[in-house]
Every structure is written in C-alpha cells, then in structure tokens.
C-alpha cells in the first residue's frame, strides 16, 4: 500500500460518485444509488486496507480522518435517505464527501505506521469514530440547510432531524473521550482547548435545537441558526490548531 | 407638541409579562452574567473556589435541593412565577450561551501563567474561577433543576427520556463541580536509585503527601524503527512510508534507498558509525541511494543521539538524505509500592494503564526525552478524586439519555411539516408582534396548502 495507490483508489471512488451525482439529476433511476453504495463500499475497503497496511487504526492524521468522514457521510446519508425517505440528502452528501476526498487526492498524506503511546488505547477508535459520525450527521444537516436557504425552502425538518441525530453522537463522543482521558492522564476533563471547543460545539447545537421549534422560531431562522452552528464544528475541527491555545493542547493532529 | 417616548411603566410591565421569550431571558440571566463580567474586569484578581469536602457538597447541593423542593411545591399548586419562566427554553438557551461565552477564552488563549498579559489584566487568565464562568454555570444548573422538576411534575410527553438526560447532567455537573473542592492532584518525579517518592506537587505549588511511596526500578522505551528523510534546501522534506531496517528498500522524495549495512544501535566517532549496544544509541544504516535521473550515491545515515552526531548523505541534486529520530511506540515504568506493609512486588505502569494504590491513581506522563530509552527519570500524575464514582454515574445517565434521544430523534423535530413531502410550514403560534405573511410561503407551493 503506497500513497499513490491510495490516490488512485480515491480517484476511482470520486469518479463513481460524480457519475452518481450527475445521474441523480435524472429522477427515477436506481443507478445513482448503486453507484453511491459501490463507492462507499470501496472507501470502507480502502480504510480496512490501510488499517492492515499501517498496522494501526487510520485515524491519526487529518487526511485519514477525511477518509472516514467521506465514508460516514455517504453511508449515513444513504441510511437516513432510506429510513426517513429523505431524498434531499442524496446529492448534497455526494458533494460533501467528494469535497473531503478531493482534499486527500490533492494533498495526500505520507503513509505513516507510527502511533504515539497515548493513542494505544481501546478508546481511540470509538471516541474518534463517534465524533466523525456526529460530524457527518451535522455536515449533512448543514448542507441540506444550505440547499434550503438557496432554494428558499421553508421546511427545516430534514436539517433539524439530522442535527437531532448528530447531537447525541456528539454527546457520546465527548463521554468516550472523558473516559479515555481519565485512563490516560488522570482527568476526565482538563479544559484542553480541543475539549473546550468540543463543549462549545455541543452547547451551540443544544441552544440552536432548543430554539428551533415551531412554537419559538420561524423556519428560515432555524435554517440560518443551523448554518451558523456548523461553523462552530468547522472551527473545532480545523481552526483550533491555528489558535494561540494550541500550544497547550494535547489534541493536535499531525500532518502525514 | 412633544411626544413622550420614554418607556412607560405599562411598557415595562408588558416587557416582563409571562411567558418570557429570549429578550426577557436575556435581560434576566444575561444581565446578571454581564454584571459578573464587569466586576471581573474591574477586579481582575477576583477568583472563586469551592471549599474542600464536606462543605463543597453543602455549597453546591443544598441550595439546588431547596430550590427544587420549592419549585416542585409551586408546580404542584399550579402557580407560575419567575421560577417557572426560568424553567423554559428561552432561559436555558440564554444560560447556555452565557456559559459558552465565559468558556470561550479558554478555547482561544492559554490559561494560567502562559496566558497573555492583557488577558490577565482583565481577570480572564483563570476563567474557570472567574465570576462570569461561575455565574453562568450556576445559571445552567438552576435552569436544569427547574426544568427537570417541572417536566417530572407535569409528566409531559417524553418525560422519562428527558429526566434521564437532564437529571444525568445535573448529577454530572454537581459531582464534577463539587468534586473539584476535594480533588487532590500533583506531579511526582521518580528517579532510579532515589528513595521512594512520597509527595506530589500541584501546579499551584501545593504539596500533597501520599500515604504510599513509589520506587522506580526500571524504565522501558519501545520505539518504532526510523524512516528515511530527504530534505531540500528550501526546507521541504519527504519521509519514506516504510521503515529502515536490515536489507530494506524504501523511497522518499523520489529517492530509492537500499540498506546495505544495518546497525541496530550505533555510536558515531569522527564521522564513523560503530556498533554500540546501549539504550541511548540510535540505529545507523549504510544506504545506496538511487535518484530519478540515474545518479546514485552511497553513505551512512544516523539520527543524532547522546553517543553520536547525525550522519547524512548529500545527494547530487543538493538535497540531504538522513535518518529520522526513532519515534516512541510505548514506554513503561516499573515501580514498587512502599507502604506500612513493606515493599511490594514490581508493577509496570504504562500510558493508558495507570497504577492504583492507597486511594491514589498514578498515571505515567513523561520521561527524560533527552536520554530516550536510557532515561532514568519518569513523571507521574498522582490523583485522588473521591467524587469519581459520582461522576461516572452522571456520565452513564447522560450517555443513556443521549442514546434515548438518538432513538427518538424524529419526535424532537417538531411539527414543521410532514417529513419528506414538500409543504408550507404551519405558522408558529402567533406572537403578538408577528403575523405570518403570504410571501413567507414558497412560491412553488400551491396556495391552497398555505394558511
């Protein structure tokens, strides 16, 4: 397994999803669904292959988390589409997942078998996976929100449902992280900047979802609040490494 | 004729009429927190800390219980008042946003001694004990208690799921907040050959005397093999994907390196690598390097260590090929616990596998990275947290409550419209200042579908 092989694999998946996205503009065909599923399966296979090749969970670098994110967005998007008949998520999920995978094609990681001692824990995968699942759900919520705002729709139900699914996963991720932190460093909550940003993200979504109710809020306001809330997710995920507080954080991603 | 535009008493009464919405909650709760911000800026050295056990529990728990009982009695008698408004969503939203704002400095700037000077001058170098944070946390707890009591008394739909999550949050926050008063923690440095470490030093300079001693007998550091590093004069560096080793072939930056000789541990004397079987020694490798243009060169590479400087090979294209410092895979400290019963058998302490002794937990944090595998010093974090079982219970309740909300997420969305079918939203319960307008309906939606 080399970085070039990973790049090629991702290009094939992106091609499948691009085809699925274009084909889905013609309603009534099942081909886009099949292409999306094949692409997702291929991406999960890539993640599994990386796990075997690197002899560690491929969750250490930003590039590796983007792979999981793309896979989770499409997988969860397909599940949500099937379970709740939300066809509106199909195209946005492919766009969002494709965007993240494209970053890995343009700026590929160097495959790195090393894993720092603190990450040798059974809590590593559940904690990060829970967060990525939450981010996938909130990302789908954000993108359907964007579509709704652009198209002038007045129905925030779909984005809100996705956010209501994402918030409990944020909670699960935080709790798993607290358990792991206690085992590794002796403190379930140390107000590390990343932890604090995670808390701010959680508080933002709790506040937004408490307000986004038909008795308290207009539909368009709910959509705008969801859009603003997702910016906090992006700050937590990407921007924290560029803030002054990163000097005292133990949650710094490494670039492969 | 002049028109008196001052808000009249009637206007103020109407503003505060029930039920409160965000503006009213914002003034009530946000106003108090804002005063806290002002006081903190004026008195930057003001810090609020909880007392030790048992007074920490008294200070935190007793007022909340009294408020809960008072409000429960009020709910049962169907009386409404300010407490009832504080149990509603607008109050919760404002309290949460106040807490987020109070915690934001922690997320952006370092705290404590590393905090910027200007941050300390406005009293935000220790946000967790600053007045805005404390007031916001009190507001959140108060709202949580009130809303939980109301939902339980009124048995609204989904109250069981609600109780699980929100009671769990109350329990968790109270246990964590009260627990800080009785928490004892500090760093303890152990060195091989020294006497038992019996004291832990906190970041605030407090010395905690342990009821046991720890003797460090051995330190072990497992490292990953090194990788090939190719660096250009512009600072750009490429690392091989595979490790160097005996007979290995790796590629970095377009350069193919074949290992011709491998020394697992080497010392370097006058630019020559020699086998040296010592923990602090790094590997050395004689490599044959092939460049894309057909050029090739050979030489020794070695990462710097205490027993030898770096060895590198200059490539024909001007780049430098070298060896990265081997990265740590796992490190462990073997310690013996010393107590009134004597010296116990050796126990290995690793990251993610702490040691428990006499009510204290010892977590392996660090070692002397200059010496690497030859380190004779380790740093442990000693923690005694009597509130931990209560915190675990709170986390478990919150986890179950979150999963219950996940399963029933669809019921939480609210009746905007039928999911999956385009329709105009039903207008919200009309507020006195707003009537839904026809223009708010999507033009693609049939008019008869719109109210």
Boltz contact constraints between the chains, C-beta under 6 A:
constraints:
  - contact:
      token1: [A, 84]
      token2: [B, 419]
      max_distance: 6.0
  - contact:
      token1: [A, 85]
      token2: [B, 420]
      max_distance: 6.0
  - contact:
      token1: [A, 86]
      token2: [B, 420]
      max_distance: 6.0
  - contact:
      token1: [A, 110]
      token2: [B, 239]
      max_distance: 6.0
  - contact:
      token1: [A, 111]
      token2: [B, 241]
      max_distance: 6.0
  - contact:
      token1: [A, 114]
      token2: [B, 224]
      max_distance: 6.0
  - contact:
      token1: [A, 114]
      token2: [B, 327]
      max_distance: 6.0
  - contact:
      token1: [A, 117]
      token2: [B, 328]
      max_distance: 6.0
  - contact:
      token1: [A, 117]
      token2: [B, 330]
      max_distance: 6.0
  - contact:
      token1: [A, 117]
      token2: [B, 331]
      max_distance: 6.0
  - contact:
      token1: [A, 117]
      token2: [B, 351]
      max_distance: 6.0
  - contact:
      token1: [A, 118]
      token2: [B, 351]
      max_distance: 6.0
  - contact:
      token1: [A, 121]
      token2: [B, 352]
      max_distance: 6.0
  - contact:
      token1: [A, 154]
      token2: [B, 425]
      max_distance: 6.0
  - contact:
      token1: [A, 154]
      token2: [B, 442]
      max_distance: 6.0
  - contact:
      token1: [A, 155]
      token2: [B, 416]
      max_distance: 6.0
  - contact:
      token1: [A, 155]
      token2: [B, 417]
      max_distance: 6.0
  - contact:
      token1: [A, 155]
      token2: [B, 425]
      max_distance: 6.0
  - contact:
      token1: [A, 156]
      token2: [B, 416]
      max_distance: 6.0
  - contact:
      token1: [A, 157]
      token2: [B, 413]
      max_distance: 6.0
  - contact:
      token1: [A, 157]
      token2: [B, 416]
      max_distance: 6.0
  - contact:
      token1: [A, 157]
      token2: [B, 417]
      max_distance: 6.0
  - contact:
      token1: [A, 157]
      token2: [B, 419]
      max_distance: 6.0
  - contact:
      token1: [A, 160]
      token2: [B, 413]
      max_distance: 6.0
  - contact:
      token1: [A, 161]
      token2: [B, 413]
      max_distance: 6.0
  - contact:
      token1: [A, 164]
      token2: [B, 409]
      max_distance: 6.0
  - contact:
      token1: [A, 164]
      token2: [B, 412]
      max_distance: 6.0
  - contact:
      token1: [A, 165]
      token2: [B, 409]
      max_distance: 6.0
  - contact:
      token1: [A, 168]
      token2: [B, 402]
      max_distance: 6.0
  - contact:
      token1: [A, 168]
      token2: [B, 405]
      max_distance: 6.0
  - contact:
      token1: [A, 168]
      token2: [B, 406]
      max_distance: 6.0
  - contact:
      token1: [A, 171]
      token2: [B, 402]
      max_distance: 6.0
  - contact:
      token1: [A, 172]
      token2: [B, 402]
      max_distance: 6.0
  - contact:
      token1: [A, 175]
      token2: [B, 395]
      max_distance: 6.0
  - contact:
      token1: [A, 175]
      token2: [B, 399]
      max_distance: 6.0
  - contact:
      token1: [A, 183]
      token2: [B, 352]
      max_distance: 6.0
  - contact:
      token1: [A, 184]
      token2: [B, 351]
      max_distance: 6.0
  - contact:
      token1: [A, 184]
      token2: [B, 352]
      max_distance: 6.0
  - contact:
      token1: [A, 185]
      token2: [B, 363]
      max_distance: 6.0
  - contact:
      token1: [A, 186]
      token2: [B, 363]
      max_distance: 6.0
  - contact:
      token1: [A, 186]
      token2: [B, 381]
      max_distance: 6.0
  - contact:
      token1: [A, 186]
      token2: [B, 383]
      max_distance: 6.0
  - contact:
      token1: [A, 191]
      token2: [B, 106]
      max_distance: 6.0
  - contact:
      token1: [A, 193]
      token2: [B, 107]
      max_distance: 6.0
  - contact:
      token1: [A, 196]
      token2: [B, 103]
      max_distance: 6.0
  - contact:
      token1: [A, 196]
      token2: [B, 106]
      max_distance: 6.0
  - contact:
      token1: [A, 196]
      token2: [B, 107]
      max_distance: 6.0
  - contact:
      token1: [A, 197]
      token2: [B, 107]
      max_distance: 6.0
  - contact:
      token1: [A, 200]
      token2: [B, 100]
      max_distance: 6.0
  - contact:
      token1: [A, 200]
      token2: [B, 107]
      max_distance: 6.0
  - contact:
      token1: [A, 203]
      token2: [B, 96]
      max_distance: 6.0
  - contact:
      token1: [A, 203]
      token2: [B, 100]
      max_distance: 6.0
  - contact:
      token1: [A, 206]
      token2: [B, 96]
      max_distance: 6.0
  - contact:
      token1: [A, 207]
      token2: [B, 93]
      max_distance: 6.0
  - contact:
      token1: [A, 207]
      token2: [B, 96]
      max_distance: 6.0
  - contact:
      token1: [A, 207]
      token2: [B, 97]
      max_distance: 6.0
  - contact:
      token1: [A, 210]
      token2: [B, 89]
      max_distance: 6.0
  - contact:
      token1: [A, 210]
      token2: [B, 92]
      max_distance: 6.0
  - contact:
      token1: [A, 210]
      token2: [B, 93]
      max_distance: 6.0
  - contact:
      token1: [A, 211]
      token2: [B, 93]
      max_distance: 6.0
  - contact:
      token1: [A, 213]
      token2: [B, 414]
      max_distance: 6.0
  - contact:
      token1: [A, 214]
      token2: [B, 414]
      max_distance: 6.0
  - contact:
      token1: [A, 214]
      token2: [B, 415]
      max_distance: 6.0
  - contact:
      token1: [A, 214]
      token2: [B, 416]
      max_distance: 6.0
  - contact:
      token1: [A, 214]
      token2: [B, 428]
      max_distance: 6.0
  - contact:
      token1: [A, 215]
      token2: [B, 428]
      max_distance: 6.0
  - contact:
      token1: [A, 215]
      token2: [B, 429]
      max_distance: 6.0
  - contact:
      token1: [A, 219]
      token2: [B, 425]
      max_distance: 6.0
  - contact:
      token1: [A, 243]
      token2: [B, 108]
      max_distance: 6.0
  - contact:
      token1: [A, 244]
      token2: [B, 109]
      max_distance: 6.0
  - contact:
      token1: [A, 245]
      token2: [B, 108]
      max_distance: 6.0
  - contact:
      token1: [A, 245]
      token2: [B, 109]
      max_distance: 6.0
  - contact:
      token1: [A, 245]
      token2: [B, 110]
      max_distance: 6.0
  - contact:
      token1: [A, 247]
      token2: [B, 110]
      max_distance: 6.0
  - contact:
      token1: [A, 248]
      token2: [B, 110]
      max_distance: 6.0
